[in-house]
Amino acid sequence: MLVLAVDTATPAVTAGLVDLEQGADAANPVRVRTVASRVRVDPRAHAEVLTPQILECLTEAGRSRTEIDAIVVGVGPGPFTGLRVGMATAAAFGDALGIPVYGACSLDAIAADAAVDPAVPPPVELPPEAELLVVTDARRREVYWARYREGARVAGPEVCKPSDLDAGEATAIAGSASHVDFFDLPVLPAETPSPAGLVRVVAAEVLSRSVPEPLVPLYLRRPDAVENAYRRLDRTGE
């Protein structure tokens, strides 16, 4: 299956085409191969670059839009403005092509990338019972976070200041390069959701061609504009 994967939950604008196949056995249930990908780190350019990135991936892969079988989109957590760009674009492509659109937690995608050797040897080898902490930039000096054990999320997603985050039993961390150093943990080389990571999160649903759940963005808090309005009201009393 050819899957289009996009994510705008972090400062990175990500798009890619991924080949997804059933694996050979229970130990390897799915086979995921990135065909083409584009990543641009620019938190103010989500709307301008996402669709051109998708078209560039199609051109590089020599594939047409009609060959896409499904779409996977990161649903956050992420800031309101950036997150809705990716979700609206994915929904529009899915509607135009008549194909299903599956939502994937963006933190789960980073955890999936960290669990798979991403072309370079990881700096730390995690035992099966170890926990992984994933953090991304939530702005306002806060982070979005979740913890994982054996590939499954065991806590989060939540948002808080790094100093208030309980790392629990985490023995390694992945995610935003600007925030992992707040924690005294070995860092795994997975910073933002990759197309392959996004697809891995919902691979079973995509392969079974199940009806996707409605896309629900994980904002975790009110948009900045609404929050600022509430603060002004608090100051003026009006």
N, C-alpha and C positions, 0 to 999 in steps of 0.2 A: 504494500500500500504506500502511496505517496502522501505524506502529511505535511501541511504547511504549519509551522509553529512560530508564534510571535509573542513578544513580551515587552511591556513598557512600564513595569512596576518599579524599576530601578532607574538610575540615571542613564543606563545603557538601553538603547533602542535596538532590539534584537529581532531578526527574522531569519527563517531558514526552511529548507526543504529536507525532509527526513524520510528515508525508506524504512518501513516498519514491517517485519515479518514474524511469523510464529517461530519460536525457538525449537531446537532439536529435542530438548528434554526438560524435566522439571528443574534441573539446576540452571538451565539457561532458557527461561520461558519465552523470551522475546529477543529478536535481533534488531538492533537500531543502528542505522548508518546515516551520517549526515552527508547529504548530496551537495548542498550549497548553503552558505550562511553569510550574514552581514551583521556586524555589531558596530554601533557608533555611540560613544559615551558623550551625551549632550542632553542634560535634563530639560533644556528649553526647545529641543528640536524634534520631539516625538512626532508631532503632527506633520512636520515637513518631510521627514525622511523615511517613515515606516513604509508607506506604499511604494516609493521608489526602490527601497531595499527588497521588497517582495518581488518586484518586477525584475530587478537585477539577478536575484536568485533563480528565477525561472529562465532567464536568458542564459546564465552560466550553465545551468543544468540541461539546457536544450529541451525544456518541457513547457507545456502550455497550461493555462489555468484549468482547462477542462480535464486534465490528467490528475488533478488534486482530488484525493478521495475523502479527506477529512482535514479539519483545522483544529489545532490546539492553541489556546491562548492563556497566558498567565493572568490570573485574577487577583494577584496581590498576595499579601498586603502591599499597598503602595499609596503615594499621594494621589489625590483626587484627579487633578488635571492630567497627569501623565498616564495613569492607569486606564482612564476611560478612553484614551486614544486607541490603545491596543485592542480593547474589548469591542469598541464600536467598529474598528476596521475589520476585525475577525468576523463579527456578526454580519457586516455588510458583504464581505466576500462569501460567507457561507450562504447567505440569502440569495446572492446573485448566481452562485454556482449550484444551489440546491443540495448542499452537502452538510453533514453534521459539524457542529462546533463544540468542542469539549473544553471546559475550564480546568486549569491546573493551578494549585497553589504555587506561587513563585518560589517560596522558601523550600517547598518540597522538591522543586526542580534543582535547586542548588544542592540540596542534600543528595539527590540522585546522582548529580555530577561528581560530588565528593566521594561517593561510594564506588565509583567506577574510575579506574586509572585514566586520567585525562591527558594521555600522551606523555606525561612526565611522571617520574616516580614520586609518590606522595612523601612528604618529609616525616610522616609518622604512620605506623601501621596500627590500625585500631583492632583490638580484640572484639569478637562478636558481641559481647555484652556491653561494650563501651557506648557512651552517648556522644553525639555530635551536636554542637550548638551552631545554629545558622543565624546571622544577623545581616540586616540591610539598612540603608539610610532612611530614616523616617522624617528627616529634617527636624527643626526645633530642638536640636541637640538630643534627639531620641533615636531609638532603633526599633525596627520590627524584628521579632525573634521567634524561633521555635527550636525544640530539641527533638532528637531522633535516636532511636535505638533499633539496631538490626533493620534499618531501612524504613521503619514506621515512626510517624510523629507521635511523641509521648507527652508533649507540652506545647502550648501555643497554637496558632500564632497570637502574639500579643505585641503591645507597643509600650515602651517605657524609656527612661533615661538609662544609659549603660550602668551607672552607679547603683541603680535600683534593680538590675536584672540578676535574678538568682540562676547561676549557671548549673545548679543541680549537680549531677554526677558527670557532667560533660568532661571529656578528656581531650577534645580537639574542637576546633572552630573553623567555620568557612563563611564566606560572604564578603561584605563590603570591606575593601582594603583600608578605607579610612576609619573603620570601627573595630576590626578584629584585634587591633593592638591594645584596646581598652581592657582586654582580658588576658590573663596569664595562662594561655593555652596554645599548644602547637597549632599552626595554621595549615589547613588543607587548601590546595590551589584551585578553588572554585569560588569565583567572586560574584557572578551574575548568572541568571538562568540561561542555559544554552538551549538551542532548538532540540537537541537530543535529550537533554534532561527533562524538558517539558513533556516530550512525547513519552518518555519512560514512566512518568507519573501516572498517566492515564492509558498506558498501552493496552491493558486488558480490555478496557471499555471500547477502545478504538477497534481492536482486532475483532471483538465480538459484534461490532456494529450496533451496539446498544444505543437506545435513545438517550442523548445527553441530557443531563440536568440543566435547568435554566442557568444562564450565566449570572452569577452574583458576585459583585466586586467586594473584596475584603479591604474596606477603607479603615476600619478599626477606630476611627475618630472622625469628627466633623471636618469638612474642607477648611482650608486656611481662611478663605474669605468669610465664611460663616463664623468661624472662631473669632476673627478680628471684629466682626460686627457685634458679637456678644460682649467682647471686652469693652467696646465703645459704649454699649448700653450700660454695662456695669459702672463705668466711670461717670456717665452723665445721669444715670438713674432714669432714663427715658425709655 
